[in-house]
């Protein structure tokens, strides 16, 4: 187990999630309103940059490659567990959202405001799961570039969540109440 490449294992988990996303995305309702393209591309740029920083060794240059802590098998194993739990939670939230889901910020035909299951824990449980998945990946990597990646990813999520919440407020009169009773991203905290 000591020679196991935990970062490679976590990349397989992300790949499984993406394949599920592609499959499940074929079963979405028709879009009636969507975010503008420039906002979408900027968000994607930040997310892709974050993942590249963690998973592309070619980007381990200069101070970015400095270790945050000494190599530690137990930290790497813990990172993998956090990664897997986060990804599983994101998949569960995506499944719970059903046909209302879209890769970009949209309002679907007959869109429903889901407030049960993972959506009773946070308003954006897919992002919660993905954030924890990436935190796990960052722990496995243990380099400064992982912190930069987390900053880029969180910035992307904040931008997307703000846009989603604007769409939801204009679509559902009950969204303000949902916002009051449910944290945005991290249960009981934020």
C-alpha positions as CSV (number, residue, x, y, z in Angstrom):
1,X,0.0,0.0,0.0
2,X,2.9,2.4,0.6
3,X,3.7,2.5,-3.1
4,X,0.1,3.2,-4.1
5,X,-0.3,6.4,-6.1
6,X,-3.2,8.0,-4.1
7,X,-3.4,10.9,-6.5
8,X,-3.9,8.6,-9.4
9,X,-6.7,6.7,-7.5
10,X,-8.4,10.0,-6.8
11,X,-8.2,10.9,-10.5
12,X,-10.1,7.7,-11.3
13,X,-12.8,8.8,-8.8
14,X,-13.1,12.1,-10.6
15,X,-13.3,10.3,-14.0
16,X,-16.1,8.1,-12.7
17,X,-18.0,11.2,-11.5
18,X,-17.5,12.9,-14.9
19,X,-18.7,9.8,-16.8
20,X,-21.8,9.7,-14.6
21,X,-22.3,13.4,-15.2
22,X,-22.2,12.8,-19.0
23,X,-24.7,9.9,-18.7
24,X,-27.1,11.7,-16.4
25,X,-26.9,14.9,-18.4
26,X,-28.7,13.2,-21.2
27,X,-31.8,13.0,-19.0
28,X,-32.4,16.7,-18.3
29,X,-35.4,18.9,-18.8
30,X,-35.5,21.4,-21.6
31,X,-33.7,24.7,-20.8
32,X,-35.7,27.9,-20.9
33,X,-33.1,30.3,-19.5
34,X,-29.3,30.1,-19.2
35,X,-26.3,32.0,-18.1
36,X,-24.3,34.0,-20.6
37,X,-21.4,32.3,-22.4
38,X,-18.6,34.5,-21.0
39,X,-19.6,33.7,-17.4
40,X,-19.7,30.0,-18.3
41,X,-16.3,30.1,-20.0
42,X,-14.6,32.0,-17.1
43,X,-16.0,29.5,-14.6
44,X,-14.7,26.6,-16.7
45,X,-11.3,28.2,-17.1
46,X,-10.9,28.5,-13.3
47,X,-12.1,24.9,-12.6
48,X,-9.9,23.4,-15.3
49,X,-6.9,25.4,-14.0
50,X,-7.5,24.2,-10.5
51,X,-7.6,20.5,-11.6
52,X,-4.6,21.0,-13.8
53,X,-2.6,22.4,-10.9
54,X,-3.2,19.3,-8.8
55,X,-3.0,16.6,-11.5
56,X,-0.4,17.9,-14.0
57,X,3.1,17.4,-12.6
58,X,4.4,19.8,-15.3
59,X,2.8,22.6,-13.3
60,X,4.9,21.8,-10.3
61,X,7.4,24.7,-11.0
62,X,9.2,27.0,-8.6
63,X,7.6,27.6,-5.3
64,X,4.4,25.8,-6.4
65,X,6.2,22.5,-5.9
66,X,7.2,23.2,-2.3
67,X,5.8,20.7,0.2
68,X,3.3,21.9,2.7
69,X,4.2,19.0,5.1
70,X,6.5,16.0,4.9
71,X,5.4,12.9,3.0
72,X,3.0,11.0,5.2
73,X,1.1,7.8,4.3
74,X,-1.7,8.4,6.7
75,X,-2.3,11.9,5.5
76,X,-2.4,10.6,1.9
77,X,-4.8,7.9,2.9
78,X,-7.0,10.4,4.8
79,X,-6.9,12.7,1.7
80,X,-8.1,9.8,-0.5
81,X,-11.0,9.1,1.9
82,X,-12.0,12.8,2.0
83,X,-11.7,12.8,-1.8
84,X,-14.0,9.7,-2.2
85,X,-16.6,10.8,0.3
86,X,-16.8,14.3,-1.3
87,X,-17.2,12.8,-4.8
88,X,-19.8,10.3,-3.6
89,X,-21.7,13.2,-1.9
90,X,-21.6,15.2,-5.2
91,X,-22.9,12.2,-7.2
92,X,-25.7,11.7,-4.6
93,X,-26.7,15.3,-4.8
94,X,-26.6,15.2,-8.6
95,X,-28.8,12.1,-8.6
96,X,-31.2,13.8,-6.1
97,X,-31.5,16.9,-8.4
98,X,-32.6,14.6,-11.2
99,X,-33.8,16.2,-14.5
100,X,-33.5,19.7,-13.0
101,X,-29.7,19.6,-13.3
102,X,-27.5,21.3,-15.9
103,X,-23.8,21.8,-16.3
104,X,-24.4,25.5,-16.7
105,X,-26.6,27.8,-14.7
106,X,-30.1,27.4,-16.1
107,X,-33.8,27.4,-15.4
108,X,-35.5,24.3,-16.8
109,X,-39.0,23.8,-18.1
110,X,-41.1,22.9,-15.1
111,X,-38.1,23.5,-12.9
112,X,-38.5,22.4,-9.3
113,X,-36.9,23.8,-6.2
114,X,-35.4,20.8,-4.5
115,X,-35.0,21.2,-0.8
116,X,-34.8,17.6,0.4
117,X,-32.1,15.1,0.7
118,X,-28.6,16.6,0.2
119,X,-30.4,19.9,-0.5
120,X,-31.6,20.1,3.0
121,X,-28.0,20.1,4.2
122,X,-26.7,22.8,1.9
123,X,-28.1,24.8,-1.0
124,X,-25.3,23.7,-3.3
125,X,-24.4,20.1,-2.2
126,X,-22.9,19.2,-5.6
127,X,-20.3,22.0,-5.0
128,X,-19.9,20.9,-1.4
129,X,-19.0,17.4,-2.5
130,X,-16.7,18.6,-5.2
131,X,-15.0,21.0,-2.8
132,X,-14.3,18.3,-0.3
133,X,-13.2,16.0,-3.1
134,X,-10.7,18.6,-4.2
135,X,-9.6,19.2,-0.6
136,X,-8.9,15.5,-0.4
137,X,-6.9,15.7,-3.6
138,X,-5.0,18.7,-2.2
139,X,-4.1,16.7,0.9
140,X,-2.8,13.8,-1.1
141,X,-0.7,16.2,-3.2
142,X,0.6,18.2,-0.3
143,X,2.2,21.0,-2.3
144,X,1.6,24.7,-2.4
145,X,0.1,24.4,-5.9
146,X,-2.8,22.5,-4.2
147,X,-3.6,25.6,-2.1
148,X,-3.6,27.7,-5.3
149,X,-5.9,25.2,-6.9
150,X,-8.3,25.3,-4.0
151,X,-8.4,29.1,-4.2
152,X,-9.1,29.0,-7.9
153,X,-11.8,26.3,-7.4
154,X,-13.5,28.2,-4.6
155,X,-13.5,31.4,-6.7
156,X,-15.2,29.5,-9.5
157,X,-17.8,28.1,-7.2
158,X,-18.5,31.4,-5.6
159,X,-19.1,33.0,-9.0
160,X,-21.4,30.1,-10.1
161,X,-23.3,30.0,-6.8
162,X,-24.0,33.7,-7.0
163,X,-25.4,33.3,-10.5
164,X,-27.4,30.3,-9.6
165,X,-28.9,32.0,-6.6
166,X,-29.8,35.0,-8.7
167,X,-31.7,32.7,-11.1
168,X,-33.4,30.8,-8.3
169,X,-34.5,34.0,-6.5
170,X,-36.1,35.3,-9.7
171,X,-37.8,31.9,-10.4
172,X,-39.0,30.8,-6.9
173,X,-40.6,33.1,-4.4
174,X,-39.8,30.5,-1.7
175,X,-36.0,30.7,-2.4
176,X,-35.4,33.5,0.2
177,X,-36.9,31.3,2.9
178,X,-34.8,28.4,1.7
179,X,-31.7,30.6,1.9
180,X,-32.6,31.6,5.5
181,X,-32.9,28.0,6.7
182,X,-30.1,26.3,4.7
183,X,-26.4,27.1,4.6
184,X,-24.9,27.8,1.2
185,X,-21.9,25.4,1.0
186,X,-20.8,24.0,4.4
187,X,-23.4,22.7,6.8
188,X,-23.8,24.8,9.9
189,X,-21.0,27.1,8.9
190,X,-21.3,28.8,5.5
